[in-house]
Amino acid sequence: MKLFHVGFAKLVHPDVFYGRKNADFAQGFYTSPDEDFVKKWAKTRPDQETILNIYELNEEGLKIKRFDRNEEWFEYIFNNRHFKEDYLSDYDVIIGPIANDTIYDTWGILTSGMVDEKKALEVLSLGPSYIQVAIKSVKASNQLTWLSSIVMSPEEVKSLRGEVRKEEIEYQKIVAEKLSNVIESIS
């Protein structure tokens, strides 16, 4: 499986223990098979290059969990975001959708208790479905082969971030409408 990761360094041997423990799929090295998506989330820093790293993952012999947007996916993300024990820590790789709130900042509303889990899942299922692949074990990291790196220009990053902003505005409109309907239904 071809995977992409963007950051500020050429990462030939990524560290699966570097990331946040409260990320969607808990601690791991996060990638995506969607090059366009990864590039859209690139950022710039003064005096640093933005680098797109390209990998190939050999899935043979790896324990892989695949999620769809469903209750199990929502529960796993919810637990990880609340620093609960990672009950899938014995998996080498976890693949599934990114919770759009990660991208568009609606998690607080959805987990406030005002909206039940079923309605929260409906809201999180709105909008585009981007796939993330979390490399969670040293075994999986050892089967991740770095292929190359591409330096992204600041102009390209700025242009792509503009596209993300447009998507975010559209998503917020859809979410606002859905949340209004949800609130009306519980009033």
Buried (B, 14 or more C-beta within 10 A) or exposed (E): BEBBBBBBEBBEEBEBEEBEEBBBBBBBBBBBBBBEBBBBBBEBEEEEBBBBBBBEBEEEEBBBBEBEBEEEBBBBBBBBBEEEEBEBEEBBBBBBBBBBBBBBEBBEBBBEEEBEEEBBBBBBBBBEEBBBBBBBBEBBBEBBEBEEBBEBEEEBBEEBBEEBEEBBEEBBEBBEEBBEEBEEEEE
